[in-house]
Amino acid sequence: MAERIGRQGPWFYLRNLTLMLGRIGNESHLPVPEPLLSHNEPRVQGEAVFAIQNIGRGSAAGILWRHLPLVDDDNKGFIISAIGKSRYAQALPEMIEMLESRALGKTKKAKNEIMVNLCEAMELIGAPEAVPVLEKIAQSKGFLPIKGYDSPVKALARIRGGS
């Protein structure tokens, strides 16, 4: 199966092979789905994310985090959630930077979803250095979207930051 994925093919073929690999593979198979995180089809990327989570155990979070900039906006949320669930604290400084920069997502909806995922992941990681950032977001004000954060992000930051 691994060699078939390496030969490429139509997106649905790769997605289905990756799905099977994610169910029956083990940690030694991690190099196989990793390149699919940069595939041009988001459905293949998504299946690669799930396969890496399923077979990656302790090393999955690091692999997924390294590939975050390469994936489609929808899959960024999946990766950020996986990072939070695995409590991958090495990602925290970049997560804080991403949240503060607000340079996320191609659309406003994608940006908000990624920011919400970041807030949730930072809470799961449980690092105290995330609290001031979340409090700052919760208290942000502004009439223009450039100055303030959208309501769903502010509400979640308020809950997660303890304000």
URLIN-V905709 format. One record per residue. RES is the residue in three letters. SS is DSSP state (~ for helix, > for strand, _ for the rest). PHI is phi in degrees with one decimal (NA if undefined). OMEGA is omega in whole degrees, -180 to 180 (999 if undefined). Layout:
{{RES:SS:PHI:OMEGA} {RES:SS:PHI:OMEGA}}
This chain:
{{MET:_:NA:-178} {ALA:~:-59.8:179} {GLU:~:-68.0:177} {ARG:~:-69.4:177} {ILE:~:-64.6:180} {GLY:~:-65.8:180} {ARG:_:-79.8:-179} {GLN:_:70.0:-176} {GLY:_:150.8:178} {PRO:_:-61.5:-175} {TRP:~:-55.9:-177} {PHE:~:-69.2:176} {TYR:~:-67.4:179} {LEU:~:-64.2:179} {ARG:~:-61.3:-178} {ASN:~:-67.6:176} {LEU:~:-64.2:180} {THR:~:-67.2:176} {LEU:~:-59.0:179} {MET:~:-64.7:179} {LEU:~:-60.6:179} {GLY:~:-65.2:-180} {ARG:~:-91.2:-175} {ILE:~:-115.0:-177} {GLY:_:-77.2:176} {ASN:_:-137.5:-174} {GLU:~:-58.6:180} {SER:~:-68.4:180} {HIS:~:-89.9:-177} {LEU:~:-54.2:179} {PRO:~:-63.8:-177} {VAL:~:-73.7:-179} {PRO:~:-79.1:-176} {GLU:~:-55.3:179} {PRO:~:-64.3:-179} {LEU:~:-73.0:176} {LEU:~:-66.0:178} {SER:~:-105.2:178} {HIS:_:-64.0:-177} {ASN:_:-76.6:179} {GLU:_:-101.5:-179} {PRO:~:-57.5:-180} {ARG:~:-69.3:176} {VAL:~:-71.0:177} {GLN:~:-57.6:-178} {GLY:~:-60.6:179} {GLU:~:-68.1:177} {ALA:~:-65.3:177} {VAL:~:-59.6:-178} {PHE:~:-65.8:179} {ALA:~:-63.2:-180} {ILE:~:-64.0:177} {GLN:~:-61.3:-176} {ASN:~:-69.7:-175} {ILE:~:-102.6:-172} {GLY:~:-82.3:-176} {ARG:~:47.6:-175} {GLY:~:-67.1:-177} {SER:~:-93.6:-177} {ALA:~:-63.1:-176} {ALA:~:-60.7:179} {GLY:~:-63.2:179} {ILE:~:-64.6:-178} {LEU:~:-63.1:-179} {TRP:~:-62.6:179} {ARG:~:-61.8:-176} {HIS:_:-97.0:-178} {LEU:~:-51.5:-178} {PRO:~:-65.0:-175} {LEU:~:-87.2:-172} {VAL:_:-89.6:176} {ASP:_:-61.8:-178} {ASP:~:-54.2:-180} {ASP:~:-62.0:-179} {ASN:~:-78.2:176} {LYS:~:-61.6:178} {GLY:~:-61.3:178} {PHE:~:-63.1:-179} {ILE:~:-66.2:-179} {ILE:~:-62.3:176} {SER:~:-62.7:179} {ALA:~:-63.7:179} {ILE:~:-62.4:179} {GLY:~:-64.5:-179} {LYS:~:-63.4:180} {SER:_:-86.9:179} {ARG:_:56.0:-178} {TYR:_:-80.9:-174} {ALA:~:-65.4:180} {GLN:~:-62.4:-179} {ALA:~:-83.0:-173} {LEU:~:-56.5:180} {PRO:~:-58.8:179} {GLU:~:-70.2:178} {MET:~:-62.7:179} {ILE:~:-62.0:179} {GLU:~:-61.2:179} {MET:~:-62.5:-178} {LEU:~:-64.7:-180} {GLU:~:-71.9:-177} {SER:~:-75.3:-178} {ARG:_:59.3:178} {ALA:_:-89.6:-175} {LEU:_:-128.4:171} {GLY:_:69.8:-180} {LYS:_:-84.9:179} {THR:_:-123.9:179} {LYS:~:-63.4:179} {LYS:~:-62.6:180} {ALA:~:-63.1:179} {LYS:~:-59.3:-180} {ASN:~:-63.6:180} {GLU:~:-63.8:179} {ILE:~:-65.1:179} {MET:~:-64.8:177} {VAL:~:-63.4:177} {ASN:~:-60.6:179} {LEU:~:-63.4:179} {CYS:~:-60.1:-180} {GLU:~:-64.2:-179} {ALA:~:-65.2:-180} {MET:~:-65.1:176} {GLU:~:-66.6:180} {LEU:~:-63.7:178} {ILE:~:-64.9:173} {GLY:_:75.3:-180} {ALA:_:-85.5:-179} {PRO:~:-64.0:-180} {GLU:~:-68.5:177} {ALA:~:-81.1:-175} {VAL:~:-59.6:180} {PRO:~:-60.6:179} {VAL:~:-67.3:179} {LEU:~:-65.0:177} {GLU:~:-64.8:178} {LYS:~:-61.4:178} {ILE:~:-66.3:-178} {ALA:~:-60.9:-177} {GLN:~:-96.4:-177} {SER:_:-64.5:179} {LYS:_:-133.3:177} {GLY:_:163.1:179} {PHE:_:-84.8:-179} {LEU:_:-97.5:179} {PRO:_:-58.9:-179} {ILE:_:-67.7:-175} {LYS:_:-88.4:-176} {GLY:_:-109.0:175} {TYR:_:-99.3:178} {ASP:_:-67.1:-176} {SER:~:-53.3:-179} {PRO:~:-61.7:-180} {VAL:~:-69.2:180} {LYS:~:-63.1:-179} {ALA:~:-63.0:180} {LEU:~:-66.5:178} {ALA:~:-62.1:179} {ARG:~:-63.3:-180} {ILE:~:-67.1:-175} {ARG:~:-71.8:-178} {GLY:~:-85.4:177} {GLY:_:84.3:179} {SER:_:-80.2:999}}
